[in-house]
Amino acid sequence: MDSLTTLISSKLIYDKAVAGGIKATDAEVQTEMQKIAKSFQSDAEMNSALASQNTDRATLEKNLYQTVVISKYVDENVNKKVAVTQEELAKYYSEHAAEFQHPDIVRTSQILIQPAGTTTEQDALARQRAEALLARIKKGEDFAKLARENSVDASASQGGDIGFYSKDALSPEYGEAAFSLPVGSVKLIKSQYGYHIIKVTEKKKEGLSTLDEVKEQLTAFLKNQKVQADLAKLVNQLRDQAKVEILIPAGQPLKP
């Protein structure tokens, strides 16, 4: 029943947001649509994927509208009211020191270019595009800007930065290149995911990360814990105030 619980929770928050006058603009909805469309090679492929889930673009836009409205409400009424103190950071860090031990790690940024299909010609075109981007980087163009404009990886919005990883946590080709390259250098490699232009930005030897080094990630982690707890409290309050009827016979599976 997890999916039903999530559906009810979302509906309760959405109704509360709408009652408070929160709306989503068409531009905001289209921005979310574009993020989804970017993961498909064509409109036809996206339409086919939606059809396989018994939905279409109009329904997706409606769902995204509700998602944006919910996000706005949660941001204003939960996220912005949650803070993590220095004392909380220090306490967690001292009580969970083992979590901050790390092997040799490397921080990289990447631009991922994927072939449009599986043919030799499509692969060659993807490689040519990646090589052209690499040439532009070596001539001095900004790596982060090119990543945001060209990479199909989720890290594109961060300028290609994927953070720190150990060698074992990366694909073999990527890890081999990242750990063999000096800091500041770039290289084009191919993996099962496509063509990666890798830039090595930092390296750290095995050891214990300091609190300053993990402060940003730890703050986000602890804040998320608080947000989830406050969100659960909010949903419970809304459930207590609302009349929720589940009109599904016991033992019946949920259907889309």
Helices and strands as residue ranges (DSSP letters): H 2-19, H 26-37, H 43-52, H 57-77, G 79-81, H 86-95, G 97-100, E 101-102, E 105-113, H 120-138, H 143-150, G 154-158, E 161-166, G 167-169, H 172-180, E 186-191, E 194-204, E 207-208, H 211-241
